C-alpha cells in the first residue's frame, strides 16, 4: 500500500540574509542524544517543530521528525486552514493560491515581520491529488530559516527563534 504524501511548497524568498559566525558547537561534554522517531507528516500540529528526514529537498513529504522547539529544527507549524470551497481536487495552482492567502498574513502576525524582512521564509504542507482523495483538505503554514542548511532553536513567534546553527545534515 502506498502512503499518501503532503506537498511541501514555498514562496521563494525575495531576500537572503547572510548569517556568519554562528556555530552553536563547543560543548565540553558529549552526550548521546537519540534521534527523533519519524512520524507521519499528517500528524504535525500548529505549534510543533520538526525536521524532514530528507532535509526538505523534495516536494512530497510523508515522514517528519518532531522535536521540541527548543532543539535545533528546520520547520515550525504556525497555522492550519481547511480547504472547503472545492468538491474535487482543484489542481496545484488553485491550492497554491489558497495557501498563499491563508499563510502570508498569518506569517506577519506570527513572526512580527514580512517574509522580505525576516530571517525566515514561508512554506506550507498542502494536499496532493492522492491525499485529497483520502480526505486531506488541510493547509498547514510553516516557517523555516531563509538560508539553506540552517536550523533554528526556539519559536519564530514574535521575532524569536533567531539563533541559527548549521544543520547537521548540510554538506
Secondary structure, DSSP 8 states (H G I E B T S, - for coil): -----EEEEE---S------S------SS--------EEEGGG--TT-EEE-TTTT-SSEE-EEEEE-TTS-BSEEEEEEEE--S-SS---HHHHHHHHHHHHHHHHHHHHSS-GGGSSEEEEEEEE-HHHHHTT--EEEEEEEESSTTEEE-S--GGG----EEE-TT--
